[in-house]
Every structure is written in structure tokens, then in C-alpha cells.
């Protein structure tokens, strides 16, 4: 299992996942920032996150895991991101609300955390019929 997981990060799919993650980080960060001009910071983060997550599902389905998007796959994808979301939202609460860090910096930092863990969870749960990490 350890070698299988280690090999995940040596494959082209992980590099594409990282690149798409960068695109989604930008999507989520920009959307959250724009929403924060009208809404409270955490609510803005949540809206940006949900929008970026939806875009991420389609991009990952096509370009990383080579699967046709399906409702069941989308649900598993969203569920796979719950731990990541909780950690990221906690960072927004702590760093922006608590320590008064710049919200744009906090959104970007929060979005960049957890990429390897998310990749493994997606492989094992959301896209497990795919052979990316086997």
C-alpha cells in the first residue's frame, strides 16, 4: 500500500492534478475575494469553495482520472473534500478572523493546503475504479 501511494506522486496524473489544483486555487480565491466584498469572509470563502469544487470535479474527471462525469461520482468527489474544507475553513477562521491576516493571502494559503492528501482520498474513494495509484 505504501509503495502504491508513493507511486501516485510519481505519475503524470498527479502533476496534472497539481496544475488543475492551481487553476482551482485561483478560481476559489478570486471568487471568495469577490464575494467577500459583499459578504462576511467565511461565507464568501464557502461560496468560492463550492464553485471551485464543482469546476474541479469536471476538470479532474476529464484530465486526471479520465472518467465521464456522473452524479454519483460528483457526490463522492464532494464527500472526499469535506476534511479538506473543514481544515481550510478553520484556517480562515483562525488566520483572518483571529489573527487579522489579509483575507486574500488567507484564501490562497487555505486553498493550497492538503493537495497530496486530497489526491489520495480522491483515488481511494471518489475515483477508485481508476488505476491512477495502483
Z-matrix of the N, CA and C atoms (Angstrom, degrees):
N
C 1 1.457
C 2 1.531 1 110.87
N 3 1.353 2 116.98 1 -43.28
C 4 1.457 3 120.30 2 -178.45
C 5 1.526 4 110.32 3 -62.75
N 6 1.327 5 117.10 4 -44.32
C 7 1.471 6 120.04 5 177.84
C 8 1.512 7 111.19 6 -63.83
N 9 1.329 8 116.39 7 -37.74
C 10 1.462 9 120.52 8 178.21
C 11 1.519 10 110.87 9 -61.95
N 12 1.337 11 116.57 10 -45.90
C 13 1.460 12 121.29 11 179.19
C 14 1.521 13 110.01 12 -66.47
N 15 1.329 14 117.12 13 -42.28
C 16 1.470 15 121.56 14 178.96
C 17 1.525 16 110.36 15 -59.93
N 18 1.326 17 117.12 16 -40.56
C 19 1.465 18 121.58 17 179.89
C 20 1.522 19 112.46 18 -67.31
N 21 1.325 20 117.81 19 -23.06
C 22 1.470 21 121.52 20 177.39
C 23 1.511 22 111.04 21 -55.12
N 24 1.329 23 115.40 22 -41.81
C 25 1.454 24 120.85 23 -172.99
C 26 1.524 25 112.74 24 -80.83
N 27 1.321 26 116.76 25 -5.49
C 28 1.459 27 121.04 26 179.90
C 29 1.519 28 112.12 27 -101.42
N 30 1.295 29 116.90 28 4.89
C 31 1.467 30 121.17 29 -176.30
C 32 1.520 31 112.01 30 -102.14
N 33 1.325 32 113.82 31 157.50
C 34 1.467 33 121.41 32 178.97
C 35 1.524 34 111.69 33 -56.86
N 36 1.324 35 117.07 34 -36.70
C 37 1.462 36 121.01 35 -177.28
C 38 1.532 37 111.53 36 -60.88
N 39 1.345 38 117.03 37 -35.39
C 40 1.460 39 118.82 38 179.30
C 41 1.527 40 110.32 39 -68.66
N 42 1.328 41 116.88 40 -38.87
C 43 1.466 42 120.77 41 178.17
C 44 1.536 43 109.60 42 -62.98
N 45 1.329 44 116.61 43 -43.72
C 46 1.472 45 120.42 44 178.01
C 47 1.528 46 109.43 45 -64.67
N 48 1.334 47 116.76 46 -39.53
C 49 1.467 48 121.42 47 176.90
C 50 1.525 49 110.29 48 -59.01
N 51 1.330 50 116.99 49 -43.07
C 52 1.466 51 121.58 50 178.46
C 53 1.535 52 110.10 51 -62.48
N 54 1.330 53 116.51 52 -45.91
C 55 1.468 54 120.28 53 179.73
C 56 1.526 55 111.43 54 -61.98
N 57 1.325 56 116.19 55 -44.81
C 58 1.467 57 119.58 56 177.56
C 59 1.523 58 110.73 57 -66.13
N 60 1.331 59 116.02 58 -34.14
C 61 1.458 60 120.01 59 175.55
C 62 1.522 61 111.31 60 -61.23
N 63 1.337 62 115.28 61 -37.80
C 64 1.467 63 119.72 62 176.52
C 65 1.514 64 111.33 63 -63.81
N 66 1.331 65 115.45 64 -42.91
C 67 1.471 66 120.08 65 177.54
C 68 1.529 67 109.52 66 -62.16
N 69 1.327 68 116.41 67 -45.19
C 70 1.466 69 119.74 68 -179.50
C 71 1.512 70 112.62 69 -69.10
N 72 1.329 71 116.77 70 -32.35
C 73 1.459 72 119.51 71 175.12
C 74 1.525 73 109.46 72 -61.40
N 75 1.326 74 115.25 73 -43.75
C 76 1.478 75 119.62 74 177.04
C 77 1.526 76 110.62 75 -63.34
N 78 1.337 77 116.70 76 -47.37
C 79 1.473 78 120.52 77 178.34
C 80 1.519 79 110.91 78 -54.92
N 81 1.330 80 115.99 79 -54.99
C 82 1.460 81 120.56 80 -176.59
C 83 1.515 82 112.66 81 -63.41
N 84 1.339 83 116.32 82 -39.85
C 85 1.459 84 120.51 83 -178.52
C 86 1.526 85 110.92 84 -66.77
N 87 1.323 86 116.22 85 -47.82
C 88 1.465 87 120.04 86 -179.13
C 89 1.525 88 110.53 87 -65.18
N 90 1.320 89 116.54 88 -45.43
C 91 1.468 90 119.52 89 179.68
C 92 1.527 91 111.20 90 -62.61
N 93 1.329 92 116.92 91 -42.80
C 94 1.462 93 120.05 92 178.96
C 95 1.528 94 110.52 93 -63.87
N 96 1.313 95 116.28 94 -41.64
C 97 1.469 96 119.36 95 -179.63
C 98 1.529 97 111.20 96 -64.37
N 99 1.323 98 116.55 97 -45.15
C 100 1.470 99 119.89 98 179.14
C 101 1.535 100 109.91 99 -61.83
N 102 1.331 101 116.50 100 -44.91
C 103 1.467 102 119.49 101 178.50
C 104 1.525 103 111.54 102 -63.49
N 105 1.349 104 116.80 103 -31.42
C 106 1.463 105 119.90 104 -178.24
C 107 1.523 106 112.65 105 -70.29
N 108 1.319 107 116.59 106 -13.05
C 109 1.458 108 119.24 107 175.69
C 110 1.530 109 111.05 108 -71.39
N 111 1.361 110 114.82 109 -19.26
C 112 1.463 111 120.47 110 -177.13
C 113 1.521 112 113.27 111 -120.31
N 114 1.339 113 116.20 112 -19.00
C 115 1.461 114 120.86 113 -173.49
C 116 1.524 115 110.95 114 -127.06
N 117 1.307 116 116.19 115 166.74
C 118 1.460 117 122.62 116 174.62
C 119 1.534 118 108.83 117 -62.04
N 120 1.333 119 118.30 118 149.62
C 121 1.471 120 123.85 119 -172.03
C 122 1.532 121 113.46 120 -55.35
N 123 1.323 122 118.32 121 -45.83
C 124 1.461 123 119.46 122 -177.57
C 125 1.518 124 112.35 123 -70.00
N 126 1.313 125 118.14 124 -38.20
C 127 1.460 126 121.16 125 176.57
C 128 1.527 127 109.83 126 -64.76
N 129 1.313 128 116.53 127 -41.39
C 130 1.465 129 120.79 128 177.31
C 131 1.524 130 110.50 129 -62.18
N 132 1.340 131 116.84 130 -42.22
C 133 1.458 132 120.99 131 177.72
C 134 1.522 133 110.68 132 -60.13
N 135 1.324 134 117.14 133 -44.27
C 136 1.469 135 121.72 134 -179.18
C 137 1.531 136 110.64 135 -61.77
N 138 1.320 137 118.15 136 -45.60
C 139 1.473 138 120.82 137 179.21
C 140 1.529 139 111.45 138 -63.16
N 141 1.327 140 116.73 139 -43.55
C 142 1.458 141 120.47 140 177.02
C 143 1.512 142 111.36 141 -62.78
N 144 1.318 143 116.59 142 -40.10
C 145 1.462 144 122.52 143 -179.81
C 146 1.529 145 111.40 144 -63.73
N 147 1.311 146 116.46 145 -47.30
C 148 1.467 147 120.86 146 -178.72
C 149 1.528 148 110.88 147 -62.46
N 150 1.315 149 117.04 148 -43.74
C 151 1.464 150 120.51 149 179.47
C 152 1.520 151 110.92 150 -64.56
N 153 1.320 152 116.98 151 -47.01
C 154 1.462 153 120.93 152 179.66
C 155 1.530 154 110.73 153 -64.43
N 156 1.323 155 117.53 154 -36.10
C 157 1.461 156 121.66 155 179.08
C 158 1.528 157 111.27 156 -63.76
N 159 1.302 158 116.91 157 -40.71
C 160 1.462 159 120.94 158 178.38
C 161 1.529 160 110.83 159 -64.06
N 162 1.319 161 116.02 160 -45.20
C 163 1.472 162 120.60 161 177.00
C 164 1.529 163 109.74 162 -62.24
N 165 1.338 164 116.36 163 -41.93
C 166 1.466 165 121.77 164 -178.99
C 167 1.529 166 111.86 165 -60.02
N 168 1.322 167 116.70 166 -39.38
C 169 1.466 168 119.20 167 -179.66
C 170 1.530 169 110.95 168 -58.85
N 171 1.301 170 116.04 169 -48.52
C 172 1.460 171 119.10 170 -178.14
C 173 1.531 172 111.69 171 -66.78
N 174 1.307 173 117.62 172 -42.76
C 175 1.460 174 120.21 173 179.22
C 176 1.529 175 111.41 174 -63.58
N 177 1.333 176 117.15 175 -44.16
C 178 1.463 177 120.61 176 179.22
C 179 1.522 178 112.39 177 -67.92
N 180 1.314 179 116.83 178 -37.34
C 181 1.463 180 119.83 179 177.66
C 182 1.522 181 110.69 180 -58.54
N 183 1.325 182 116.05 181 -46.90
C 184 1.464 183 120.90 182 -175.64
C 185 1.525 184 113.74 183 -78.37
N 186 1.332 185 117.48 184 -44.35
C 187 1.458 186 120.24 185 -167.08
C 188 1.520 187 116.00 186 -104.37
N 189 1.330 188 118.93 187 -14.89
C 190 1.464 189 120.82 188 179.87
C 191 1.520 190 110.78 189 -111.56
N 192 1.328 191 116.78 190 -50.90
C 193 1.454 192 120.70 191 -173.27
C 194 1.529 193 113.58 192 -102.42
N 195 1.323 194 116.83 193 -5.12
C 196 1.470 195 123.68 194 174.50
C 197 1.522 196 113.09 195 53.07
N 198 1.314 197 115.68 196 45.56
C 199 1.460 198 121.36 197 179.79
C 200 1.521 199 110.29 198 -122.73
N 201 1.310 200 115.22 199 149.57
C 202 1.463 201 121.15 200 176.04
C 203 1.535 202 108.53 201 -73.18
N 204 1.334 203 117.41 202 130.45
C 205 1.468 204 119.49 203 178.85
C 206 1.530 205 111.42 204 -60.39
N 207 1.331 206 115.06 205 136.40
C 208 1.462 207 122.19 206 177.62
C 209 1.522 208 108.50 207 -140.91
N 210 1.302 209 116.66 208 154.89
C 211 1.461 210 121.15 209 -178.74
C 212 1.529 211 111.10 210 -58.24
N 213 1.329 212 117.68 211 -46.14
C 214 1.470 213 120.64 212 -179.95
C 215 1.526 214 110.44 213 -60.77
N 216 1.313 215 117.43 214 -40.12
C 217 1.460 216 121.40 215 177.42
C 218 1.516 217 111.75 216 -64.97
N 219 1.319 218 116.89 217 -39.17
C 220 1.458 219 121.17 218 178.23
C 221 1.526 220 110.61 219 -63.69
N 222 1.332 221 117.06 220 -43.25
C 223 1.467 222 121.33 221 179.41
C 224 1.529 223 109.81 222 -61.39
N 225 1.332 224 117.17 223 -45.53
C 226 1.469 225 120.65 224 178.39
C 227 1.525 226 110.75 225 -63.68
N 228 1.311 227 116.74 226 -38.93
C 229 1.460 228 121.69 227 178.31
C 230 1.525 229 110.30 228 -60.57
N 231 1.321 230 116.24 229 -48.43
C 232 1.467 231 120.96 230 179.63
C 233 1.531 232 110.33 231 -62.08
N 234 1.324 233 117.32 232 -44.74
C 235 1.467 234 120.69 233 178.78
C 236 1.526 235 111.44 234 -61.23
N 237 1.330 236 116.97 235 -35.41
C 238 1.462 237 121.47 236 179.06
C 239 1.520 238 112.04 237 -64.87
N 240 1.303 239 116.74 238 -25.02
C 241 1.457 240 121.59 239 -177.72
C 242 1.529 241 113.81 240 -91.83
N 243 1.317 242 118.70 241 -4.13
C 244 1.465 243 120.37 242 -178.15
C 245 1.540 244 111.94 243 -59.77
N 246 1.339 245 119.32 244 -48.78
C 247 1.477 246 117.22 245 178.91
C 248 1.536 247 112.07 246 -60.05
N 249 1.310 248 116.53 247 -40.87
C 250 1.461 249 121.56 248 178.38
C 251 1.527 250 109.96 249 -60.90
N 252 1.321 251 116.81 250 -44.64
C 253 1.469 252 121.24 251 179.47
C 254 1.522 253 111.41 252 -61.06
N 255 1.320 254 116.90 253 -44.33
C 256 1.462 255 120.67 254 -178.61
C 257 1.528 256 110.06 255 -60.83
N 258 1.324 257 116.23 256 -45.30
C 259 1.468 258 120.64 257 178.97
C 260 1.528 259 110.45 258 -62.70
N 261 1.331 260 116.63 259 -45.46
C 262 1.458 261 120.11 260 -178.21
C 263 1.527 262 112.05 261 -65.57
N 264 1.305 263 116.79 262 -43.43
C 265 1.465 264 120.04 263 179.95
C 266 1.527 265 110.18 264 -65.27
N 267 1.327 266 116.68 265 -36.46
C 268 1.467 267 120.24 266 176.50
C 269 1.532 268 110.30 267 -62.89
N 270 1.333 269 116.66 268 -38.07
C 271 1.464 270 119.89 269 176.70
C 272 1.527 271 111.34 270 -63.19
N 273 1.325 272 116.62 271 -41.11
C 274 1.465 273 119.54 272 177.92
C 275 1.532 274 109.36 273 -62.88
N 276 1.319 275 116.22 274 -44.12
C 277 1.470 276 119.43 275 178.44
C 278 1.529 277 111.06 276 -60.94
N 279 1.312 278 117.07 277 -46.05
C 280 1.457 279 121.42 278 -176.36
C 281 1.528 280 112.29 279 -72.74
N 282 1.343 281 116.56 280 -52.82
C 283 1.462 282 120.04 281 -171.51
C 284 1.529 283 113.44 282 -79.00
N 285 1.338 284 117.25 283 -39.44
C 286 1.469 285 118.32 284 179.93
C 287 1.526 286 111.13 285 -87.32
N 288 1.315 287 115.63 286 -56.68
C 289 1.468 288 118.89 287 -176.62
C 290 1.528 289 111.54 288 -68.77
N 291 1.344 290 116.13 289 -41.90
C 292 1.460 291 119.29 290 -176.02
C 293 1.519 292 113.98 291 -82.96
N 294 1.323 293 117.48 292 -49.53
C 295 1.461 294 121.07 293 -174.11
C 296 1.529 295 113.74 294 -100.97
N 297 1.334 296 116.04 295 -1.31
C 298 1.473 297 122.20 296 176.57
C 299 1.538 298 113.78 297 62.56
N 300 1.344 299 116.81 298 31.11
C 301 1.462 300 119.56 299 175.03
C 302 1.520 301 108.67 300 -67.97
N 303 1.301 302 117.00 301 158.64
C 304 1.459 303 123.47 302 176.99
C 305 1.527 304 109.46 303 -57.61
N 306 1.335 305 116.43 304 128.75
C 307 1.468 306 119.33 305 -174.37
C 308 1.519 307 113.01 306 -65.29
N 309 1.322 308 119.33 307 -34.03
C 310 1.463 309 120.76 308 178.03
C 311 1.523 310 110.62 309 -65.01
N 312 1.317 311 117.18 310 -43.00
C 313 1.462 312 121.40 311 176.82
C 314 1.530 313 110.63 312 -62.54
N 315 1.318 314 116.46 313 -43.11
C 316 1.466 315 121.00 314 -179.59
C 317 1.526 316 110.88 315 -64.62
N 318 1.333 317 117.35 316 -43.42
C 319 1.473 318 120.00 317 178.51
C 320 1.526 319 110.56 318 -60.19
N 321 1.317 320 116.91 319 -44.80
C 322 1.467 321 120.90 320 -178.78
C 323 1.529 322 110.64 321 -66.14
N 324 1.323 323 117.21 322 -44.59
C 325 1.459 324 121.35 323 179.08
C 326 1.523 325 110.87 324 -62.52
N 327 1.320 326 116.52 325 -45.02
C 328 1.469 327 120.71 326 -179.79
C 329 1.524 328 111.07 327 -62.55
N 330 1.318 329 117.35 328 -39.28
C 331 1.461 330 120.95 329 -178.31
C 332 1.529 331 111.90 330 -70.99
N 333 1.333 332 117.96 331 -27.78
C 334 1.461 333 121.67 332 -176.35
C 335 1.531 334 113.44 333 -82.57
N 336 1.323 335 117.28 334 -12.89
C 337 1.472 336 120.73 335 -176.21
C 338 1.536 337 110.95 336 -83.92
N 339 1.298 338 115.62 337 141.34
C 340 1.463 339 121.39 338 171.77
C 341 1.514 340 116.43 339 89.29
N 342 1.321 341 119.19 340 14.00
C 343 1.467 342 120.74 341 -177.11
C 344 1.531 343 112.41 342 -59.68
N 345 1.337 344 120.32 343 -50.72
C 346 1.477 345 118.25 344 -179.12
C 347 1.524 346 113.12 345 -62.88
N 348 1.316 347 117.34 346 -40.06
C 349 1.467 348 120.69 347 -179.81
C 350 1.521 349 110.64 348 -65.08
N 351 1.315 350 115.87 349 -43.35
C 352 1.469 351 120.15 350 179.16
C 353 1.523 352 110.73 351 -62.84
N 354 1.330 353 117.00 352 -41.02
C 355 1.466 354 121.06 353 179.13
C 356 1.527 355 110.56 354 -59.55
N 357 1.318 356 117.23 355 -44.68
C 358 1.467 357 121.12 356 -179.81
C 359 1.524 358 110.56 357 -65.78
N 360 1.329 359 117.16 358 -45.48
C 361 1.474 360 120.52 359 179.76
C 362 1.531 361 110.22 360 -60.44
N 363 1.331 362 117.04 361 -42.80
C 364 1.461 363 119.98 362 178.86
C 365 1.522 364 110.89 363 -62.09
N 366 1.328 365 117.24 364 -41.57
C 367 1.460 366 121.09 365 178.94
C 368 1.521 367 112.08 366 -64.78
N 369 1.313 368 116.56 367 -40.29
C 370 1.459 369 120.26 368 -175.17
C 371 1.525 370 113.35 369 -83.30
N 372 1.314 371 117.53 370 -24.15
C 373 1.459 372 119.76 371 -174.54
C 374 1.524 373 113.14 372 -118.58
N 375 1.305 374 117.89 373 -61.64
C 376 1.463 375 120.90 374 -171.89
C 377 1.517 376 113.12 375 -73.20
N 378 1.328 377 116.71 376 -39.44
C 379 1.461 378 120.33 377 -176.84
C 380 1.528 379 110.35 378 -121.04
N 381 1.319 380 118.24 379 39.81
C 382 1.457 381 120.65 380 -171.89
C 383 1.522 382 114.82 381 -66.68
N 384 1.305 383 119.22 382 -17.67
C 385 1.460 384 119.79 383 176.97
C 386 1.530 385 111.34 384 -79.39
N 387 1.298 386 116.12 385 -6.67
C 388 1.452 387 122.67 386 178.00
C 389 1.525 388 108.92 387 -83.98
N 390 1.305 389 117.62 388 152.56
C 391 1.462 390 121.09 389 -177.07
C 392 1.520 391 112.82 390 -103.87
N 393 1.298 392 119.32 391 25.64
C 394 1.463 393 122.21 392 -177.43
C 395 1.517 394 111.65 393 -59.84
N 396 1.317 395 118.99 394 -41.27
C 397 1.476 396 121.41 395 -175.73
C 398 1.513 397 112.12 396 -114.45
N 399 1.274 398 119.16 397 30.56
C 400 1.471 399 119.79 398 -178.95
C 401 1.489 400 111.26 399 -112.82
